[in-house]
Amino acid sequence: MTKFSARIEEVSISGIREVFEAAGEDAINLGLGQPDFPTPDHVREAAIDAIEAGKCDGYTSNKGTESLREALHEKYERDYDLAIDPGDFVATAGGSEALHIAMEAHVDPGEEVIFPDPGFVSYDALTHIAGGTPKPVPLRDDLTMDPTAVEEAITEDTAAFVVNSPANPTGAVQSPDDMREFARIADEHDVLCISDEVYEHIVFEGEHRSPLEFDERGNVVVVGACSKSYSMTGWRLGWITGPTDRVERMLRAHQYGQACATAASQYAAEAALSGPQDAVDEMVAAFEERRDVLLDGLEDMGLQCPTPKGAFYAMPSVPEGWTDAVIDRGVVVVPGAAFGDHGAGSARISYAVNVETLKEALEVMDEATAAVR
Ligand SMILES: Cc1ncc(COP(=O)(O)O)c(C=O)c1O
């Protein structure tokens, strides 16, 4: 008798955490995947008011409060011109749980899940946890995922493919044409497209569109979250939406794993989604300024980096030994190999720090670059 499931033995704790542990306490951390801004005041206050009014003491409906799902309905109408029934949302514990229940509801043991390489670490891990087989696909030179590469990777065992735009760890933004193609591929091959859109609002160039807008046969589900757009990573509030039959299956995984998302966070999310959006615009403007500072610095060092068009990450190609040399000098960056085999030879730099700190970090990177060349 084995002590642990084979599925869980396939998964290890993220390589990103190991990097943090290796860095000293005073290190400048460019490894974090969360905005460095406070959650907007009106969002915090909505949660406090809900708690004080006694609205957070019991379970909510499994799918989430009616008023949050109404706010989500309005958000998709406003942002995508999509009329989604409020009954077709499940509020989840962040985008993470949304990804988890999407996999649990759609992937049978041995089935394949296609996702970008380098890509967000959860895609590989959650595929294993669902008993599936990961099928990472390499990216184009601009670090977007080529729909043709996805189509070629589809076999009769494919259950799903994951699209992530804007992307972690690359900052790449897929074009509207790509998104249309992903929807076509899902429909034509009858496989599920899981579109991870947790960075949907953090776009500097190009346009974020969702494959859901182009879906004709109900083969797209969308993962969203308040985490990045409203600087609410600690609130653990995301959602999933898609066709009613898929939502109903994902709800089964959610109901038994989670019961419902945290009530106070649901009230906070409702305020974030339906209140003023200025905080989002301010954050995006700050990220864009930092991106430009970072790109200039990397160029001065002679490091090649496709221009990230969204999120708050850049992924330059780096010389052998660079990441260790940077970390040893007190700046945390994540080795690209933590995001998949094709991430080797690059590093992920998160610019969720102020410009002054970023400039300090760039000086350190410059020294490290000179040392390893
Ligand atoms: C691409 C991507 N998807 C999903 C998530 C999960 O987000 P959440 O904090 O809402 O669980 C993250 C977090 O880093 C992410 O980068």
The ligand as a Gaussian input file, in Angstrom:
#p B3LYP/6-31G(d) Opt

LIG

0 1
 C       -1.944000      33.565000     -14.682000
 C       -2.499000      33.439000     -13.311000
 N       -3.677000      32.814000     -13.143000
 C       -4.233000      32.665000     -11.940000
 C       -3.610000      33.130000     -10.810000
 C       -4.259000      32.907000      -9.487000
 O       -4.712000      34.082000      -8.950000
 P       -5.463000      34.160000      -7.563000
 O       -4.562000      34.895000      -6.638000
 O       -6.723000      34.936000      -7.875000
 O       -5.756000      32.799000      -7.096000
 C       -2.373000      33.779000     -10.917000
 C       -1.637000      34.248000      -9.731000
 O       -0.478000      34.552000      -9.750000
 C       -1.807000      33.949000     -12.205000
 O       -0.639000      34.580000     -12.385000

